[in-house]
Amino acid sequence: MESTRKQAEDGGVLQQRQREIAEEQARIAAQTGDAYAELLAKGLRYASQQDPRREAKAYREAIALRPDEPTAYANLGAALASSGHYVEAAQRFLEAMERSMDPEMWARVTAEA
């Protein structure tokens, strides 16, 4: 509910930014032919369409494909948090943190958890 109100207040800026990121990720996936990147792009596209169920599904598929990569865990955590599933979201953020060597990602997912 909080994220819905926030999105209404920001005039769709977040949604537009999500679409731009999804398009960029889709271009990268198309260039590389990387199935993991394609699933991340798919999840981002669903996020921009405010479809958290499909968004989460895409990230879960990405996790199944590459369980050691942190990005899908972090994105899944954000999707779960935005749909009110806070306990599972925290778990996914912590899993992302365990898999990441990037200090910026550590800081972001720790704050989210």
C-alpha positions in Angstrom: 0.0 0.0 0.0 2.8 2.4 0.9 4.6 1.8 -2.5 1.3 2.3 -4.4 0.8 5.7 -2.6 4.4 6.6 -3.3 4.0 5.8 -7.0 0.9 7.9 -7.2 2.7 10.8 -5.5 5.7 10.7 -7.8 3.5 11.0 -10.9 4.8 7.8 -12.4 8.4 8.9 -12.4 9.4 5.6 -10.7 7.4 3.6 -13.2 9.1 5.4 -16.1 12.5 4.9 -14.7 11.7 1.2 -14.3 10.7 1.0 -17.9 13.9 2.6 -19.0 16.0 0.2 -16.9 14.0 -2.7 -18.3 14.6 -1.6 -21.9 18.3 -1.2 -21.2 18.5 -4.6 -19.6 16.6 -6.1 -22.5 19.1 -4.6 -25.0 22.0 -6.1 -23.0 20.2 -9.5 -22.9 19.6 -9.4 -26.6 23.2 -8.6 -27.4 24.6 -11.3 -25.2 21.9 -13.9 -25.6 22.2 -14.4 -21.8 19.1 -16.1 -20.4 19.8 -14.8 -16.9 19.9 -11.2 -18.2 16.7 -11.9 -20.2 14.9 -13.0 -17.0 16.2 -9.9 -15.1 14.8 -7.7 -18.0 11.5 -9.6 -17.8 11.3 -8.9 -14.1 12.0 -5.3 -14.5 9.4 -5.0 -17.3 6.8 -6.5 -15.0 7.9 -4.1 -12.2 7.3 -1.2 -14.5 3.8 -2.7 -15.3 3.1 -3.0 -11.5 2.7 -6.8 -11.8 4.6 -8.1 -8.7 3.5 -11.7 -9.1 5.0 -12.1 -12.5 8.0 -9.9 -11.5 8.7 -12.3 -8.6 8.3 -15.3 -10.8 10.9 -14.0 -13.3 13.4 -13.3 -10.6 12.8 -16.8 -9.1 13.5 -18.3 -12.5 16.7 -16.3 -12.7 17.7 -17.5 -9.2 17.1 -21.1 -10.3 19.3 -20.5 -13.4 22.2 -18.8 -11.5 21.8 -19.4 -7.7 25.2 -17.7 -6.9 24.4 -14.4 -8.6 23.1 -11.7 -6.1 21.1 -9.4 -8.4 18.0 -11.6 -8.8 17.9 -12.1 -5.0 18.0 -8.3 -4.5 15.4 -7.6 -7.1 13.2 -10.3 -5.8 13.5 -8.8 -2.3 12.4 -5.4 -3.7 9.4 -7.0 -5.5 8.4 -8.8 -2.3 8.7 -5.8 -0.2 6.7 -3.6 -2.5 3.9 -6.2 -2.4 3.9 -6.4 1.4 5.8 -9.7 1.9 8.4 -8.2 4.3 9.7 -11.3 6.0 10.5 -13.1 2.7 11.8 -9.8 1.3 14.3 -9.5 4.1 15.4 -13.1 3.6 16.1 -12.5 -0.1 18.0 -9.3 0.6 20.2 -11.2 3.1 20.7 -13.9 0.5 21.8 -11.2 -2.0 24.2 -9.8 0.6 25.7 -13.2 1.2 26.5 -13.6 -2.6 27.7 -10.1 -3.3 31.2 -8.8 -3.1 30.1 -5.3 -4.2 30.1 -2.9 -1.2 27.4 -0.7 -2.8 25.1 -3.7 -3.1 25.9 -4.7 0.4 24.9 -1.3 1.7 21.7 -1.2 -0.3 20.4 -4.7 0.5 21.4 -4.3 4.2 19.3 -1.1 4.4 16.4 -2.8 2.6 16.6 -5.9 4.9 
